[in-house]
Amino acid sequence: MSFLHRGVPLAAVALALAGLAAPADACSICRCGDPTFTALGKDVVSAAGWRFALDWEHFSKTQGPADELDSVVEQRYTGILAYTFADRVLLVARIPYSRHSLVETAGADVERTDTSGLADPEIYGQVRLWSSQFAGNLGRRASVSATFGVKTDWGVNDASRDGERLDEHAQPGTGSTDVFFGLSSYYLLDRESSLFASVQSRLPGSNEFGYRYGKIFLANFAYERKLGAKLDSVVELNFRHSDRDEIDATGALDGDTGGTMLYVTPRLLVDVGGGVVVRGAVQIPVVENLYGVQDEKAVYNLGVTYSFGGGN
């Protein structure tokens, strides 16, 4: 299967550079990590064909002082459909479904809100800008690619209770159209190991209620090593810096949003045959320098990827 044997899950080195940073998923801070690398591997433009992935992610955080504490837990399920053609261009559609649980504390009063629905789909392309010549049975030893895309406003952003719209962080979608762009690269060290790196900037829009999520810059570095014919291991560093959110059209800021995070992420990938790879990972926060009063917990991810058609 291409995901393990053609280097998609061998990991890659890379250097990439992109401009600004931007918005988030349906939480006040965007996820760390590179979703294309996580779900599809490092060099998805190396072999033509279709790929499908399904991911589950568990995310939780708190923000605000103890007497006004907000606690958010999100379960997110994301379907990913990707097609590579001409051995150079990758097109991807990501469709997420979100289940939110928001617990708000105001003094002695505690209120829980549960919501679910379509989050904001993303559509983007990845184009290989440069690659080295084929190096014996290693294939392409190095490659650099550019990514451009848009996060749509198609997710649910008007969830309400008793006729009143719920808190922004209980909404499955952000209600805004955002653009993102970046670079990624990989380098094969040998037949057993490789390096991958990427950077990405996300530029947010405002939703119809005047809320704008903070700009975000993401940087990722990964080392991947094969442990056997069917098993790969990956260790990643995932960095994110985000601006504070704007809560309305006046530009007023939410002081308990934004800041800097660094995660260490171990990941295992198992080729179960028939073009199917099963993945599991945990993002462990090691540096947390967030604005105001916030605390982010470990992020858990399970997924499966299937390569078929010309990509097998």
C-alpha positions in Angstrom: 0.0 0.0 0.0 1.2 3.5 -0.9 0.6 4.9 2.6 3.3 2.7 4.2 5.3 1.4 1.3 5.6 4.4 -0.9 6.5 6.8 1.9 3.2 8.3 2.7 3.7 7.3 6.3 7.4 7.2 6.3 7.9 10.6 7.5 9.5 13.4 5.9 11.7 16.3 6.4 10.7 19.5 5.3 10.9 23.1 5.5 8.1 25.3 4.7 7.3 28.8 5.0 4.0 30.7 4.9 2.7 34.1 5.8 0.2 35.0 8.4 -1.9 32.9 10.6 -5.6 32.5 11.1 -8.8 31.2 12.4 -9.8 28.1 14.2 -12.1 25.2 14.0 -15.3 25.5 16.1 -13.2 26.3 19.2 -11.4 29.5 20.0 -8.0 28.1 19.1 -7.2 26.0 16.0 -5.9 22.5 16.3 -2.2 21.9 16.2 -0.8 19.6 13.6 -0.9 19.1 9.8 -4.2 17.2 8.9 -3.0 16.2 5.5 0.1 14.6 6.8 -1.8 13.0 9.7 -4.5 11.4 7.5 -2.8 11.0 4.1 0.9 10.8 4.7 3.9 12.9 3.6 4.1 12.6 -0.2 0.5 12.2 -1.4 1.3 13.7 -4.8 3.8 10.8 -5.6 1.2 8.3 -6.8 -2.1 9.0 -8.6 -5.4 7.7 -7.2 -8.1 8.2 -4.6 -7.6 8.1 -0.8 -10.3 8.2 1.8 -9.8 8.8 5.5 -12.0 8.9 8.6 -10.8 10.5 11.8 -12.1 10.8 15.4 -10.6 13.5 17.6 -11.2 14.4 21.3 -10.3 17.9 22.4 -10.9 19.7 25.7 -10.0 23.0 27.3 -11.0 25.4 30.0 -11.0 29.2 30.1 -11.8 32.0 32.5 -11.4 32.3 36.3 -12.8 29.6 38.7 -16.0 31.6 39.4 -16.7 32.1 35.7 -15.1 29.0 34.2 -16.1 27.7 30.8 -15.2 24.1 30.0 -15.4 22.8 26.4 -15.2 19.2 25.3 -15.5 18.4 21.6 -15.7 15.1 19.8 -15.1 15.6 16.1 -15.6 13.1 13.3 -14.0 14.0 9.9 -14.3 12.4 6.6 -11.6 13.1 4.1 -11.7 12.4 0.3 -8.6 13.1 -1.7 -7.5 12.6 -5.3 -4.0 12.9 -6.8 -3.5 13.4 -10.5 -0.6 14.0 -12.8 1.7 13.0 -9.9 1.8 16.6 -8.9 -1.5 17.9 -7.7 -3.7 16.8 -4.7 -7.3 17.9 -4.2 -8.8 17.4 -0.8 -12.3 17.8 0.8 -12.6 17.5 4.6 -16.1 17.2 6.0 -16.3 17.4 9.8 -19.2 16.6 12.2 -18.9 18.0 15.7 -20.4 17.2 19.1 -19.8 19.9 21.7 -20.3 20.0 25.4 -20.0 23.4 27.1 -20.2 23.8 30.9 -20.5 27.4 32.0 -19.9 28.4 35.7 -21.2 31.7 37.1 -20.7 31.7 40.8 -22.8 28.9 42.2 -24.7 28.5 39.0 -23.6 25.8 36.5 -25.1 25.3 33.1 -24.4 22.6 30.6 -25.0 22.9 26.9 -24.7 20.1 24.4 -24.8 20.7 20.6 -24.0 18.7 17.5 -24.0 19.2 13.8 -22.0 19.8 10.7 -18.8 21.8 11.3 -17.1 23.8 8.6 -16.0 21.8 5.5 -12.6 22.6 4.0 -11.6 22.4 0.3 -8.0 22.8 -0.7 -5.3 21.8 -3.1 -1.6 20.8 -2.7 0.8 21.3 -5.6 4.4 19.9 -5.7 6.7 22.8 -6.5 10.0 20.9 -6.6 11.3 17.4 -6.1 14.7 15.7 -6.4 15.4 13.1 -9.1 14.6 9.5 -8.3 17.3 8.0 -6.1 17.5 4.3 -6.8 14.8 2.3 -5.0 14.1 5.2 -2.6 12.0 7.1 -5.0 12.0 10.9 -4.8 14.4 11.7 -1.9 13.0 15.2 -1.3 10.0 17.3 -2.2 8.5 20.8 -1.5 4.8 21.4 -1.9 2.4 24.4 -1.5 -1.1 24.3 -0.1 -3.9 26.7 -0.7 -7.5 26.3 0.6 -10.7 27.7 2.1 -12.6 26.8 5.2 -16.3 27.3 4.3 -19.0 28.8 6.5 -21.4 25.8 5.8 -21.3 24.5 9.4 -24.0 25.1 12.0 -23.4 28.5 13.7 -26.9 29.4 14.8 -27.7 26.7 17.4 -30.1 28.1 20.0 -32.0 27.2 23.1 -35.4 28.7 24.0 -35.0 31.1 21.1 -31.7 32.5 22.2 -28.4 31.8 20.3 -25.9 29.7 22.2 -22.4 30.8 23.1 -20.0 30.9 20.2 -17.9 28.1 21.6 -21.0 25.8 21.7 -21.5 26.2 18.0 -20.4 23.3 15.7 -19.2 25.7 13.1 -17.6 29.2 13.1 -19.9 30.8 10.6 -17.0 32.4 8.8 -15.2 31.8 5.5 -11.4 31.6 6.1 -8.5 31.1 3.8 -5.3 29.3 4.5 -2.0 28.6 2.8 1.4 27.1 3.5 4.3 25.0 2.5 5.4 21.5 3.3 8.4 19.4 2.6 9.9 16.0 3.2 13.2 14.2 3.1 13.9 10.5 3.0 16.9 9.7 5.3 17.0 6.1 4.2 14.6 3.2 3.4 13.5 3.1 7.1 13.2 6.7 8.1 12.3 10.2 6.9 11.5 13.7 8.0 8.6 16.0 7.4 7.9 19.7 8.1 5.2 22.2 7.3 4.0 25.7 8.0 0.6 27.2 7.5 -1.1 30.5 8.0 -4.9 30.9 8.4 -6.7 34.1 7.8 -10.2 34.4 9.4 -13.3 36.1 8.4 -16.1 37.4 10.6 -19.4 35.6 11.0 -22.7 37.3 10.7 -22.7 37.9 14.5 -19.5 39.9 14.3 -17.3 37.2 15.9 -13.8 36.7 14.3 -11.5 33.9 15.5 -7.9 34.9 16.0 -5.3 34.6 13.3 -3.2 31.4 13.6 0.3 30.3 12.5 1.0 26.6 12.6 4.4 24.8 12.3 5.0 21.1 12.4 8.1 18.8 12.3 8.0 15.0 12.2 10.4 12.1 12.3 9.0 8.8 11.1 10.6 5.3 11.2 9.4 2.0 10.1 9.3 -0.6 12.9 8.4 -3.5 10.6 6.8 -4.3 7.3 3.4 -3.4 8.7 4.2 -0.9 11.4 5.4 2.7 11.4 6.1 5.1 14.2 6.0 8.9 14.1 7.1 11.5 16.6 6.0 15.1 15.9 6.4 18.6 17.3 3.3 20.7 16.7 3.5 24.5 17.3 0.7 27.0 17.2 0.5 30.7 17.8 -2.9 32.4 17.7 -4.2 36.0 18.2 -7.1 36.8 20.5 -10.6 36.5 19.2 -12.7 39.5 18.3 -16.1 39.1 19.9 -18.1 41.7 17.9 -17.9 44.2 15.0 -16.3 46.8 17.2 -13.1 44.8 17.4 -13.3 44.1 21.2 -11.1 41.2 22.2 -11.8 38.2 24.3 -8.9 38.2 26.8 -9.1 34.5 27.5 -8.4 33.3 23.9 -5.2 33.0 21.8 -1.6 32.4 22.8 1.1 29.8 22.1 1.1 26.0 22.4 3.7 23.3 21.6 2.7 19.7 21.6 4.7 16.4 21.3 2.8 13.9 19.4 3.6 10.2 19.2 1.8 8.2 16.5 1.5 4.6 15.4 0.4 3.4 12.0 -0.5 -0.2 11.2 -1.0 -1.6 7.7 -3.8 -4.1 8.0 -3.8 -5.0 4.3 -6.1 -4.3 1.4 -4.9 -0.7 1.2 -6.0 0.1 4.7 -3.9 1.8 7.4 -5.1 2.3 11.0 -3.7 5.3 13.0 -3.6 6.3 16.6 -2.0 9.4 18.2 -2.0 11.6 21.3 -1.0 15.3 21.3 0.7 16.0 24.6 1.0 19.7 25.6 4.6 20.5 26.7 4.6 24.4 26.4 1.5 26.4 27.2 1.7 30.2 27.1 -1.9 31.2 26.5 -3.5 34.6 27.0 -5.7 35.2 30.0 -6.8 32.2 32.0 -6.9 29.1 29.8 -5.8 25.4 30.0 -5.6 23.0 27.1 -5.6 19.2 27.6 -4.1 16.4 25.6 -5.8 15.8 22.2 -6.6 12.2 21.2 -6.9 11.0 17.6 -7.9 7.7 16.0 -8.2 7.2 12.2 -8.2 4.9 9.3 -7.0 5.6 5.7 -7.9 3.7 2.6 -6.0 4.0 -0.7 -7.6 2.7 -3.8 -7.7 3.2 -7.6 -4.4 4.3 -9.0 -3.1 5.0 -5.5 -2.7 1.4 -4.5 
